């Protein structure tokens, strides 16, 4: 058993290492993902951990996984606004589903032709590794500079990919055990998992807003604690109902972040009604009658960001501790390296779909495209899939080792690519233009005034000691009643 002194030192060291790597990302160009995973591998290979520790950590995998996904995906949902997601949803969905489908098929065919597993098992391998990690991507977008649309797209892709990496392999393994595959069963499973999970996330968030509104007098100062309690309860209920807990928690956080759209007491401006989503939500919020007076969103977001940072730092070390190479050979290593290369090539092939989200300035465009293409780090979802066949009584030689090696190879390639190609870029949304001729020195002549456009000039400055005239008040926003549609 690990002594408390050693455990506390290890936890503090991991947290400080993760913080240092994130803080120095733009100087070192190395994300914290690979160093923390290598730290876990080092602890495993050095024998520092007492005998039996790895077995106990492996037995805790379902609980640690649930906590990590719940904390991080809730934080991801809190960072996104409906207006941003609506703006990128079409292209982001095309990119996410296109990349993941082609990657899953390509990796499945690679395994089928090289390792000679059955076609169904090969596609389990391929789709388990088909998308980026839902834990690694938030770490990358937190430290890298990218436009808001690209940031939202990558976060959305991470959530979708994490779901499909679990859903498709589990469905294929279920069909393999049952021996029956029907299109109706496949369509029903996907519809219930995706649509049902999204609806459950919205319903849980609205219920929680209603509860907070009723108990706001007593919940002040404890909003984050109570909300995270609801997050964990929602995760457990979704998992028990065979829904995608990842989608449910993401939608839960997304709904809370945009809770003002459901607030019956908030004033909607004419500009807000220009959004199709907000216009449709107008009638809904009148019916449900929810107020956000009990929701301290600034406090929730501030604390959740720090909790998500610590959870992700310990998660990457934990992934390194789970690596077990029992039947390592050159063939499996070659398949893992080739898999990482295929992931990279297919993301490059699909990157034109998101071209409009990148900055048109050449140097900034190159940096942002490199981050998009090299976002291939895999995480815990394929590691979970790797252990499932053994629990079902299926013996697949080299299956677990191949997936773990592919996780490591994709993380190494992602880190190297960002290290080589990433350069410090201007803040997202700015343009870097070539310097023009130096402007002439001296007084600037007044701009010509066109006939009919004359306006009164600014009021003269008050003399020293005299109060300046108060500014004209802004026109008040229109009340809700005046904005009702006929």
C-alpha positions, 0 to 999 in steps of 0.5 A: 500500500502507498504511504500517505506521504508519497501519495500526497507528494505524487498528487501535488507533483502531477498537478504542478507538472500539468499546470507548468506544461499548460502555462508554458505551451506557447514557449515549449509547444508541448501539451501536457498529454504525452508527458503525463502519460509517460509519467504513468508509464515510468511509474509502472515500469520503475516498480515504485508502485507496490505490488497489487496497486495496478490491479486495484487501479484497474478495478477502479477504472469504471468509477474514475472514468465516470468521474473524469468524463462527468467533470470534463464534459460538463465543463465543455458544455459550460464553455459553449453558447447556442449561437456558436454551436448553431453557426458551426453545427452543419460543417462540424457534424459533416467533419466529425461523422465523415472523419470518424466513419472513414477512419473506422473503416480504414483502420478496420481494413488495416487490422483485417489485412495484417493481423487477420482478425475477423471482419467484425472484430477488425471493425471493433478495433477500427471504430474504437480508435476512430476519433479524438479523446474527449479529455485530450481535446479540451486540454488542447483548446484551453492552451492553443490559440484558435478562432471561436468557431474552430474551438467550438467545432473541436469540442463538439467533435470530441463529444461526438467521437467519444460517443461513437467510439463506445457505441459502435464497438459495443454494438458490434460486439453485442451482435457478435455475441448474439449472432444477430444483426438487423438494420432495425436494431442498429437504427433503434440503438443509435436513435435512442442513444443520440436523440434520447440522450440529448433530450434527457440532458435538456430535461435534467438541466431544466429540472435543476433550474426549476429546483435552484429557483425555488431554493435560491434563498438557501443555496447561495454560496453552494451553487457549484457543489449542488450543481455537481451533485446533480451532474453526478446523479444525472450521469448515473441515471443516464448510464442506468437507462442505457443512454450515452452519459457523455451526451447527457452531461454535455447537453446538461452543461450546454443548457445551463450555460445558455439558461437565460434563453429559458428565463421567463424574466429576461428581456429579449432584445430585437437583435436576440429575436433575429436568431432562429433558435432564440425565436423558437425558444420564446414560446417554450420559456413562457410555458415552462416558467423558469427563472435563473435567479438561483443560478450563479453561473460565474461561480460555477464556471470558475470552479468547474474550470479548475476541477476539470484541469485537475481531473484531466491531469490525473487522467493522463497519468492514469492512462499511462498506468493502465498500459500492459504489453503482454504480447508485444511484437513488431507486427502490432507495433507496425499496425499501431504506427500505421494506424496513427498515420492513417488518422493523420492522413484522413484528418488532412483529407477532411480538413477543407470542410472546416476551411472557412473557420480558419484565419485567411492570413497565411501564417496564422492559417498554417498554425490553426490547420496544424492544430486541426490535423494533428488533433489525433490523440486517443484516450480512455474510450478505446482503452475501455473497448480494449478490455470488453472482449475479455469480459464477454469471454472472447479471446482475441490475441493481440487486441488489447496490446494493439489498441494501447500501442495505437493510443500511445503512437497517436499521442506521440505523433500528435505531440511531435506534430504540434511541436514542429509546426505550431508557432506563436500566432496572433490572438484568434480573430486578428489579421496580420497584414504586411506593413504599408507605407509610413503615414505622413507626420503632422496634423490630420486634416478633417474628413470631408462632410457630404451634403446632408450628412452634417451632425452636431459636433461633440459637446465642448470639454468642461473647464477644470473643476466643473462637472462634465455633463451626464451622458444621454441614457440608452433607450430602454429594451423592449418588454417581452409583451411588446415582442410577442409574435401575432 
